[in-house]
Amino acid sequence: MHGELTDTEIISRVLKGEQQLFAALVERYQNYVFTLVLRFTDNREDAEELSQDIFVKAYRSLADFRGESKFSTWLYTIVRTSCITFLRKKKLDVTSIDNEKTLVQLESRESAFKANQVEAKSRQAMVNEAIELLSPDDAQIITLFYKGEQSLEEIGQIIGAEPNTVKVKLHRARHRLKEKMEKYFSHEVREIQGD
């Protein structure tokens, strides 16, 4: 079973000629990559296509992985670079959260989200929807810490911040996520808690 092999063991065996084992890495990280790409592109079709391209790039660059960090940290670098290149090619405007246009988009997403709230049945879907309502920076930290299982030090390397700064940002992002959950999912949260 490939699930018992570590990332490093899989990579070593792929580089020695067992290319089919790369599928285990894809399976292990496909949700992680897709979630990150979706944060950058905000378009499901683009995210699916870009995610596939990222795994192709990762496969082709696998010999460059030196094991100095987790595979997921190395993979995140490919995700980030690929997404930035993609956004430049599409000439999309990467705006800050303070930009008025972004706030209007955020408000419309929140309105659309309210209409679709009934469809969010599972706890996972509910949390994912709440994460989508966060600022890109908050969503990135939450995703890296909880879905990517990155340490504070690894997140610091990725975003260029000290671990203590990451800890503060993570704390604030959790608080804002909790606020979103309470605002948009108060009924569901009470059901989960058994109130």
N, C-alpha and C positions, 0 to 999 in steps of 0.2 A: 504494500500500500504506500503510495507516494505521500500521504498525509503525515507519515511518521518521519520522513526525511526533513532535515532542516533546509532552509533556503540555500545555505552555503554548500551542503552536500549535493543538492539538485544542480546548482550552478556548476560545480566541479564535474559532475557526471555528464552534463550537457556539453561542456567544453571538451570532454574526452570522447565525444561522439554519440552520446545518447540524446540526440536532439528532441526526441519525442517527449522526454521528461520536462521540457520547457512548458508543456501544456499544464503541468501541475502548478507552476508558478503563475501562469495566466489565471488558472482557476482560483488560486489562493488570493490573487490581488486584483481581479477584475472589478469587483465592487468598489474597492478603494480607489482605483484609477478612474473609474467612471464617475464616482462622486466628486472627486477633485476636478476632473475635466468639466463636469456640469457646472461647477462653481465659476469657472472661468468663462465658459461659452454661453451658459444660460439657454442652451438649445439642445434638446434631447438627441435629435438626428446628428447634429455636429459632434456632440459628445460621444456618441456611439462610434462614428467614423474615426474621430481623433483618438479614441481609446485603442482601437485596433492598430492604428498607425504607431502609437506609443509602444505597444508590445512588440511590433516589428522592429522598431528602433532599439528597444531594450535587447531583443534577441541578437541583433547585429552588433551591438556594443557590449555584449556580455563579457567578452574577454577583458574589457576595461574595468569591470567591477573588481576592486581590490579587497573588498571585505573590511575596509576601515570603518564602515558604518553599516547599519542594517541595510538589507536589500531594498526595503521600502523607502528609506531615505534617499538612496541612489535613484530609485525609480521616480520618486517625487521630483528630482532635479530634471529628469527627462520630461515628466508631465508638464512642469512649469515652463521649461524652454519651448516645448512643442506648442503649448497653449499660447504663449506670447507671440511666437512666430505665426501661428494660425490667426490670431487676432490682428496682427499687423497686416497679413495678407488680405484679410477681409475688411481692413481699414475700419475696424470697429473702434468706437470711442470708448476708451477705458476711463471711466469717470470716477471721481471721488464721491463718497457718501454725502458730502456737503453740497454737491452740485444739485441744482433745482430739478433738472431733468431726471436725475437718479431718484430723487425723493418722489417725484410723480410716478416713476416706474415702480418704486417700492410700494407706494400707496395702491396702485392698480393691482400689483401682485397680491397685496394683503386683501383687497376686495375680492379678487378672483379666488383667493384661498378660502375666504369665508363661505363662498358659494359651494366650494368643493369639500368643505370640512366634513360633511356627512359621509363622504366616501372613504375617508381615512379611518379604516377600521383597526388596523393593528398598531400596537405601541411603536414599533419600528417606523412605520409610515408616518405616524403622528410626530415623532421626534425629527424625522427627516424633513417634514414640512416646516416644523418650527425652526430648524437650522437654516432653511432657505429664506426665512424672514430676517435673519441676522445680517449684519454688515458683512461684506466679503472677508474682512480681517477676522472677525469673530467666528464666522463659519469655517475659515481655514484652520484656526487654532483648535476648535472643537473637533473637526474632522481628523486632523493629524493626531490629536491626543487619544480620542476614543475609537475612531475607526481604523486609523493607521497605527495605533498603539505605539506612537513615538514617545520617547522620554522628553522631559523638559529640555535637556541638553540637546537632543536631536532636533527638536522644534526650533531651538535657539539657532542652531547651525543653518537650518532651512530659511528662517526669516531674518537672520542677522541680528539676533538680540541675545542678551545674557539670560541664563536660566531663571534668575529671579524676576526679570522683566516678563519672561514668558509665563511664569507662575502667576503674576499679577494680572496679565492679560487673560489668561485662562480663567482665573477666578471671576473677572468681570464678564467674560463671555458666557460663563456658566450662569451668572446672575441674570444676564439679558436673555439667555435661553429659557431660564425658569420663568421670567416675566412673560415671554411670548407664549410659553406653554399654558400659564395661568390665564392669560388674556384670551387665547383662541381655543384652548382645549380644557377649560375649567371642568366641564361635565365629564369628559373622558378621564381626566386626571383623578377626579373623585372616584370614578368607577374602578380605576386601576388600584387606588389606595383602599378601596373597599368601604368608602364612606357612605 
